[in-house]
Amino acid sequence: MAARLYVIPASHPATTAALMLDFKGIPFKRTDLMPVVSKGVLRTVGFPRVTVPALKIEGEKVQGSREIARALDQIKPDPPLFPADPEKRAAVEDAERFGDEELQHPIRQLLWWGFKHDKENLRGYSAGAKLGVPIGLAIKTGGPLVALSARFNEANDATARAALAALPGLLDRVDAYVADGTIGGEKPNAADFQIATSIGLALTLDDLKPLIEPRPAATLAHRIVPNYPGHTPPILPPAWLPAPPAAA
């Protein structure tokens, strides 16, 4: 089975797709793309949209982590990414949608806000990536790409503050999905992979760790994606940060 996954290094939805391919036992080749530049590359190789993850498999082109999850279940049904029971599947799909549509972007905005203020932090998130140029050179000359990526993701002071204000409520939702068994079970499902990668990425930001580590959400992330690449030292203004959760 021939599969090639196009990613941006450390992208949480791209990491979701890679984890699901591993879960299915489907070998794949990975093509690392630089932010912004990725848009033109994906068009050139025939994808209809300009976002990662983008997967070529069995002669088909599939984009988006949720679309990839369904394609993988069709191509290789076992082990399944979705429960067979309709009610349980609906719960997993709801959690998966939340992870994709509500949780993912605020974390991305905080990350790009940080890169905009110190692009050197990109180095750790690019560990192991093959970008066609040395990582140091890519970072040294990457200021315009960082600025464009931050702009595309609306990663400015106002949106970063809004993301931080929303974060406790988003984490409450994740913890609730764990509590009711939708995610965090013995066998991971599509929602586990969708949500855990966003939490794993968030945990690479030192400013966010105190908000997340006491929660079941952190336990999920450490289990599903224990070695998320990258590290951002404290960089957010302390006055913007929500209070850590109270001790249980």
C-alpha positions in Angstrom: 0.0 0.0 0.0 1.6 3.3 -1.2 1.0 6.3 1.1 2.6 9.7 1.2 1.7 12.2 3.9 2.4 15.9 3.4 2.9 17.8 6.6 4.1 21.0 8.2 6.5 20.0 11.0 4.8 19.9 14.4 1.4 20.7 12.9 -1.2 19.1 15.3 -3.7 18.0 12.6 -0.8 16.6 10.6 0.5 14.7 13.7 -3.1 13.4 14.1 -2.9 11.9 10.6 0.5 10.4 11.1 -0.6 8.8 14.4 -3.7 7.3 12.7 -1.6 5.8 9.9 0.7 4.3 12.6 -2.4 3.0 14.5 -3.6 1.3 11.3 -0.2 -0.2 10.6 0.0 1.6 7.3 3.6 2.5 6.3 3.9 5.9 4.7 6.5 8.4 3.5 6.4 11.8 4.9 7.0 15.0 3.0 7.8 18.1 5.2 6.7 21.4 3.9 7.5 24.9 5.1 4.6 27.1 6.2 3.1 29.3 3.5 5.3 27.6 0.8 3.2 24.5 1.5 0.2 26.1 -0.2 1.8 26.3 -3.6 3.4 22.8 -3.2 0.1 21.2 -2.5 -1.5 22.8 -5.5 1.4 21.7 -7.6 1.1 18.0 -6.6 -2.7 18.0 -7.3 -4.5 18.6 -4.1 -7.6 20.7 -4.3 -7.0 22.7 -1.1 -3.9 24.3 0.4 -4.0 22.8 3.9 -2.2 19.9 5.7 -2.5 17.1 6.4 -2.7 16.0 2.8 -2.5 12.2 2.0 -2.0 10.3 -1.2 -3.0 6.7 -0.7 -4.2 4.0 -3.0 -4.3 6.5 -5.9 -6.6 8.8 -3.9 -5.9 12.3 -2.5 -7.4 13.1 0.9 -7.1 16.3 2.9 -8.0 17.1 6.5 -7.5 14.9 9.6 -11.2 14.1 9.8 -11.5 13.1 6.1 -8.3 11.0 6.5 -9.8 9.2 9.5 -12.8 8.1 7.4 -10.7 7.2 4.4 -8.4 5.0 6.6 -11.3 3.1 8.0 -12.5 2.4 4.5 -9.1 1.3 3.3 -8.2 -0.8 6.4 -11.2 -1.3 8.7 -9.2 -2.9 11.5 -8.4 -1.6 14.0 -11.3 0.8 13.7 -11.1 4.5 14.4 -14.8 4.8 15.1 -17.1 2.5 17.2 -19.5 0.3 15.5 -22.4 1.2 17.9 -24.2 4.2 16.3 -24.7 6.1 19.6 -21.0 5.7 20.6 -19.9 6.7 17.1 -22.0 9.8 17.3 -20.3 10.7 20.6 -16.8 10.2 19.1 -17.7 12.2 16.0 -18.9 15.1 18.2 -15.7 15.0 20.2 -13.7 14.8 16.9 -15.5 17.8 15.5 -14.9 19.8 18.7 -11.2 18.9 18.5 -11.0 20.0 14.9 -13.2 23.1 14.8 -13.0 24.5 18.3 -9.8 23.3 20.1 -7.2 23.3 17.3 -7.1 26.9 16.2 -6.7 28.7 19.5 -3.6 26.5 20.2 -2.3 27.3 16.7 -2.8 31.0 17.3 -0.9 31.0 20.6 2.0 29.1 19.0 2.3 31.5 16.1 2.0 34.5 18.4 5.1 33.0 20.2 7.0 32.4 16.9 6.3 36.0 15.9 8.0 37.2 19.0 10.9 34.7 18.9 11.3 32.7 15.7 14.3 30.9 17.2 11.8 28.7 19.0 10.9 27.2 15.6 14.1 25.1 15.8 12.7 22.5 18.3 9.4 22.2 16.4 11.3 21.3 13.2 13.3 18.5 14.8 13.7 15.6 12.4 12.1 17.5 9.5 13.6 17.4 6.0 12.8 20.7 4.5 15.4 20.8 1.8 17.4 23.4 3.5 19.3 23.4 6.8 17.0 24.1 9.8 19.3 26.9 11.0 19.2 28.6 7.6 15.4 28.2 7.4 15.0 29.9 10.8 17.5 32.6 10.1 15.8 33.6 6.8 12.2 32.7 7.9 11.1 36.0 9.3 8.8 36.8 6.4 7.2 33.3 6.5 6.6 33.6 10.2 5.0 37.0 9.7 2.8 35.7 7.0 1.8 32.6 8.9 1.0 34.7 12.0 -1.2 36.9 9.8 -2.9 34.0 8.0 -3.8 32.5 11.5 -4.8 35.9 12.9 -2.2 35.5 15.6 -2.2 38.9 17.2 -2.4 40.3 20.7 -6.2 40.4 20.7 -6.7 36.8 19.4 -4.0 35.5 21.7 -5.7 37.0 24.7 -9.1 35.6 23.5 -7.5 32.1 23.0 -6.1 32.2 26.6 -9.5 33.3 28.0 -11.2 30.4 26.1 -8.6 27.8 27.1 -10.1 26.8 30.5 -13.5 26.1 29.0 -12.0 24.1 26.1 -10.0 22.0 28.6 -13.2 21.5 30.6 -14.8 20.0 27.5 -11.8 17.7 26.9 -12.0 16.5 30.6 -15.7 15.9 30.2 -15.1 13.7 27.1 -12.6 11.7 29.2 -15.0 11.4 32.1 -17.8 10.1 30.0 -15.6 7.6 28.2 -15.8 9.1 24.8 -12.0 9.4 24.7 -9.3 8.0 26.9 -10.5 4.4 26.7 -8.3 1.3 26.4 -8.3 1.6 22.6 -7.8 5.1 21.0 -10.3 6.3 18.5 -10.4 9.2 16.0 -11.3 11.7 18.6 -8.5 10.6 20.9 -6.0 11.4 18.1 -7.7 14.6 17.1 -7.8 16.1 20.6 -4.6 14.7 22.1 -2.4 16.3 19.5 -3.8 19.8 20.3 -3.2 19.2 24.0 0.3 17.8 23.3 1.2 20.9 21.3 -0.2 23.2 24.0 2.0 21.4 26.5 5.1 22.5 24.6 4.4 26.1 25.7 5.7 26.5 29.2 3.1 29.2 29.9 0.3 26.7 29.3 1.7 23.8 31.3 0.3 24.9 34.7 -3.1 25.2 33.2 -3.1 21.7 31.7 -0.9 19.4 33.7 -3.3 18.8 36.6 -6.1 17.8 34.2 -7.2 14.5 32.6 -6.5 16.2 29.3 -2.8 16.1 30.0 -2.9 12.4 30.9 -4.6 11.8 27.5 -1.9 13.7 25.6 1.0 12.1 27.5 -0.4 8.7 26.5 -1.3 9.4 22.9 1.6 11.7 21.9 4.2 11.5 24.6 7.1 13.1 22.8 5.6 16.1 21.0 8.5 18.0 19.4 9.2 21.6 20.3 9.5 23.9 23.3 8.5 27.5 23.9 9.9 29.0 27.1 7.7 31.5 29.0 6.8 34.3 26.5 3.2 35.3 27.1 2.5 38.3 29.3 1.7 36.9 32.8 -1.3 39.3 33.1 -2.9 37.5 30.1 -2.8 34.0 31.6 -5.8 32.4 33.3 -5.5 31.1 36.8 -4.4 27.5 37.1 -7.1 25.0 38.1 -7.7 24.6 41.8 -6.1 21.5 43.4 -8.5 18.6 43.6 
